[in-house]
Amino acid sequence: MGHHAAVPIDDEAPTFDLQCHSTCSDGALDPAAVVAAAADAGVELLALTDHDTVAGVSAAQIAAAEHGIELVPAVELSTVDVLGEDFHVLGYGIDHTDAALAARLDVWRADRAARIDRMADLLDGLGLPPDRTEIDARRAAGLPIGRPHLAIAAIGANRERLEAEGLAECSAFLEAYLCRDGAAYSRRTTPTVPEAIDAIHEAGGVAIWAHPFWDLAHDEDVCAALERFSAAGLDGVEAFYATHTAAQTHLLDDCAARLGLLTTGSADFHGPQHRCFSRFRAFALHGLEPRLGPIGAVAQA
């Protein structure tokens, strides 16, 4: 395992980081390398939260034991809601070997893949046919297929045109074509937020709403959704996050305290070269105390 250069991080940075991604979903490093990078950055409590899959958890557990850091078995579920489609619910402390959870994840990944096929067909119709080789290879390997994979496939096959349009970068292409109001957008159909919460609880975990301000722009909408999800059994919210402002963080902390919810945090690491999420521990607590509850108990166990 190659040594990762230590990232200079403020001593005040949190030593927990409860969301990151590996090659099992949309990250750049394999699970063991993700754990090595986290350890090098000074992370003491880590969760690998690949999208709609727990395929990397066992390898991450082995690596965490080698590096002497605590790992929480986890997953990030993509859901649909009346306010939009792609609210993410994190499940922490799940039994990642649970058969019922595995069966549900299979169904949800299939729904996600079918949606990617619909969007690929729409891109064909727009004269931007994606190269489906990598998408088909991921499908054959049973790996999740998400919009970033489709964006990369479309850019690779249509680079000249997209460079001329200034859309040859993954995030820019996603925004232009594959997000709501994009010409090749298609929504997923399952699961709902309450279904995701129930699945996490049935696998023995706690359910946390990830990065709320990705999904909703206005404070009052975030608080109202948090109340609604809390009534459906949500256990907490990711109040501390790489892109959250101090005001957003304090608002989430206040709402969570009022509702008796846990508050977690992450830098959402996707790989050392990622445009936004390339460093562990790169998020702030803004003077607040996280309430990790049973997630933090792993570190004391």
C-alpha positions in Angstrom: 0.0 0.0 0.0 1.7 3.3 -1.1 2.1 6.0 1.5 -0.1 9.0 1.0 1.5 12.4 1.6 0.1 13.8 4.8 -2.2 16.7 4.2 -1.5 19.8 6.3 -4.6 20.2 8.4 -5.4 22.7 11.1 -4.8 21.2 14.6 -8.4 22.3 15.4 -9.9 20.2 12.7 -12.2 17.4 13.8 -10.6 13.9 14.2 -13.8 12.2 13.0 -14.8 12.2 9.3 -18.1 10.3 8.7 -18.6 10.4 5.0 -16.2 9.3 2.2 -16.3 7.3 -1.0 -14.2 4.6 -2.7 -14.0 3.0 -6.1 -17.0 0.9 -5.0 -19.1 4.0 -5.8 -17.8 7.3 -7.1 -14.5 7.7 -5.3 -11.0 7.5 -6.9 -9.2 5.2 -4.4 -10.0 1.6 -3.4 -11.3 1.1 0.2 -8.0 0.2 1.8 -6.3 3.3 0.1 -9.2 5.5 1.4 -8.5 4.3 4.9 -4.7 4.8 4.5 -5.3 8.4 3.3 -7.7 9.1 6.3 -5.1 7.7 8.8 -2.4 9.8 7.2 -4.6 12.9 7.6 -5.1 12.2 11.3 -8.6 10.8 11.2 -9.4 8.7 14.3 -13.0 7.8 13.6 -14.0 7.1 10.0 -17.0 5.9 8.0 -16.8 4.7 4.4 -20.2 5.6 3.0 -20.3 4.4 -0.6 -23.6 5.1 -2.5 -26.1 2.2 -2.3 -23.5 -0.4 -1.6 -21.6 -1.9 1.3 -19.1 -3.8 -0.9 -16.1 -1.9 0.4 -16.8 -2.1 4.1 -15.0 -5.4 4.9 -11.8 -4.3 3.1 -12.0 -0.9 4.9 -12.4 -2.7 8.3 -9.2 -4.7 7.7 -7.3 -1.6 6.7 -8.6 0.4 9.7 -7.3 -2.4 12.0 -3.9 -2.2 10.3 -3.8 1.6 10.7 -5.2 1.7 14.2 -8.2 3.9 13.4 -11.9 3.2 14.2 -14.2 2.4 11.3 -18.0 2.6 11.5 -19.8 0.3 9.0 -21.9 2.6 6.9 -23.7 3.3 3.6 -25.1 6.3 1.8 -28.6 5.8 0.3 -29.9 7.9 -2.5 -33.6 8.6 -2.0 -36.6 10.4 -3.6 -38.7 13.0 -1.8 -41.6 15.3 -2.7 -39.1 18.2 -2.6 -36.6 16.6 -5.0 -34.9 13.4 -5.9 -31.5 12.7 -4.5 -31.8 13.4 -0.8 -29.0 11.3 0.7 -29.5 9.3 3.9 -26.4 7.9 5.7 -26.7 4.7 7.7 -24.2 4.3 10.5 -23.5 1.2 12.6 -25.4 -1.1 10.2 -24.8 -4.8 9.9 -23.2 -4.7 6.5 -23.6 -8.5 6.2 -27.4 -8.3 6.7 -29.2 -10.3 3.9 -32.4 -8.1 3.9 -30.3 -5.0 3.5 -28.3 -6.6 0.6 -31.6 -7.5 -1.1 -32.9 -3.9 -0.8 -29.6 -2.4 -2.0 -29.8 -4.7 -5.1 -33.3 -3.4 -5.9 -32.3 0.2 -5.4 -29.1 -0.1 -7.5 -31.1 -1.6 -10.3 -33.5 1.3 -10.1 -30.6 3.7 -10.3 -29.0 1.8 -13.2 -32.3 1.9 -15.1 -32.5 5.6 -14.6 -28.9 6.0 -16.0 -30.0 4.0 -19.0 -32.9 6.4 -19.6 -30.6 9.4 -19.3 -28.0 7.8 -21.7 -30.8 7.3 -24.3 -31.8 11.0 -23.9 -28.1 12.0 -24.5 -28.1 9.8 -27.6 -31.1 11.8 -28.8 -29.3 15.1 -28.1 -26.3 14.0 -30.3 -24.1 13.4 -27.3 -24.0 9.6 -27.2 -22.0 8.3 -24.2 -19.4 5.6 -24.5 -21.2 2.9 -22.5 -18.2 0.6 -22.1 -17.3 1.6 -18.6 -21.0 1.7 -17.5 -21.6 -1.8 -18.9 -18.4 -3.0 -17.1 -19.6 -1.6 -13.8 -23.0 -3.2 -14.3 -21.4 -6.6 -15.0 -19.3 -6.2 -11.8 -22.4 -5.4 -9.8 -21.1 -1.9 -8.9 -23.4 1.1 -8.6 -23.8 3.3 -11.6 -24.4 7.0 -10.9 -24.7 10.2 -12.8 -20.9 11.0 -12.5 -20.1 7.8 -14.4 -22.5 8.8 -17.2 -21.1 12.3 -17.3 -17.5 10.9 -17.7 -18.7 8.5 -20.4 -20.4 11.3 -22.3 -17.4 13.7 -22.0 -15.0 11.0 -23.2 -17.0 10.3 -26.3 -17.8 14.0 -27.2 -14.8 15.9 -25.8 -14.3 18.3 -28.7 -17.9 19.6 -28.7 -18.1 19.8 -24.9 -14.7 21.6 -24.6 -16.0 24.1 -27.1 -19.1 24.5 -24.9 -17.1 24.7 -21.7 -18.7 21.5 -20.4 -15.8 19.0 -20.5 -15.6 18.9 -16.7 -17.7 16.3 -14.9 -19.5 18.8 -12.5 -20.2 21.3 -15.3 -21.7 18.5 -17.6 -23.7 17.1 -14.7 -25.2 20.5 -14.0 -25.9 21.3 -17.6 -27.5 18.0 -18.7 -28.1 15.5 -15.8 -29.6 17.6 -13.0 -33.2 18.7 -12.7 -34.2 20.9 -15.7 -31.3 19.4 -17.7 -32.2 18.1 -21.1 -31.1 14.5 -20.3 -32.5 14.3 -16.8 -34.7 11.5 -15.6 -35.7 10.9 -12.0 -35.3 7.8 -9.9 -38.3 6.1 -8.4 -37.2 4.5 -5.2 -36.6 4.5 -2.2 -38.4 7.3 -0.3 -36.6 8.9 2.7 -38.8 7.0 5.2 -38.1 3.7 3.3 -34.3 4.4 3.6 -34.6 5.2 7.3 -36.5 2.0 7.9 -34.0 -0.1 6.0 -31.1 1.4 8.0 -33.0 0.8 11.3 -33.8 -2.8 10.3 -30.0 -3.4 9.6 -29.3 -2.1 13.2 -28.1 1.3 12.2 -28.8 5.0 12.8 -30.1 7.2 9.9 -28.6 10.7 9.3 -29.6 13.2 6.6 -26.5 14.1 4.6 -25.5 17.6 3.6 -29.0 19.2 3.7 -27.9 22.4 1.9 -27.0 20.4 -1.2 -30.7 19.5 -1.5 -32.5 22.7 -0.4 -31.4 26.3 -0.6 -33.6 28.0 2.1 -33.2 27.8 5.8 -36.9 27.4 6.5 -37.2 24.5 3.9 -34.3 22.7 5.5 -35.8 23.0 9.0 -39.2 21.9 7.8 -37.8 18.9 6.0 -35.7 18.0 9.0 -38.9 18.0 11.2 -40.7 15.8 8.6 -37.9 13.3 8.4 -37.5 13.3 12.2 -41.2 12.4 12.5 -40.4 9.5 10.1 -37.7 8.2 12.4 -34.6 10.1 11.3 -31.9 10.0 14.0 -29.8 13.0 13.0 -28.4 15.4 10.5 -24.9 16.1 9.0 -24.6 19.6 10.5 -20.9 19.9 10.0 -19.9 19.7 6.3 -17.2 20.9 3.9 -19.4 23.4 2.1 -21.7 24.5 5.1 -21.3 28.1 6.2 -21.1 29.0 9.9 -24.7 30.2 9.7 -25.9 27.0 8.1 -24.1 24.9 10.7 -25.5 26.8 13.6 -29.0 26.6 12.1 -28.8 22.8 11.7 -27.4 22.5 15.2 -30.3 24.5 16.6 -33.0 22.6 14.7 -31.4 19.2 15.6 -31.2 20.2 19.3 -34.9 21.2 19.3 -35.8 17.8 17.7 -33.4 15.7 19.9 -31.3 14.7 16.9 -27.7 13.7 16.5 -25.3 16.0 14.6 -22.5 14.5 12.5 -19.9 15.8 10.1 -17.6 15.1 7.2 -15.4 16.4 4.4 -17.0 14.0 2.0 -13.6 12.8 0.6 -13.9 11.4 -3.0 -10.2 11.3 -3.9 -7.0 13.4 -3.7 -7.6 15.0 -7.2 -11.3 15.8 -6.6 -12.3 19.4 -7.4 -14.2 19.9 -4.2 -13.7 17.0 -1.9 -10.0 16.1 -1.8 -9.0 16.4 1.8 -10.0 14.6 5.0 -11.0 16.7 8.1 -11.6 19.7 5.8 -14.7 20.8 7.6 -15.4 23.1 10.6 -17.3 22.7 13.9 -17.8 26.5 14.2 -17.4 26.3 18.0 -20.2 23.7 18.4 -20.1 20.3 20.0 -21.1 17.4 17.7 -23.6 14.9 19.1 -22.4 11.6 17.6 -24.3 9.4 20.1 -23.9 5.7 19.2 -21.7 6.6 16.2 -19.1 8.1 18.5 -19.4 5.2 20.9 -17.5 3.1 18.4 -14.4 5.1 19.2 -14.8 4.4 23.0 -15.7 0.7 22.5 
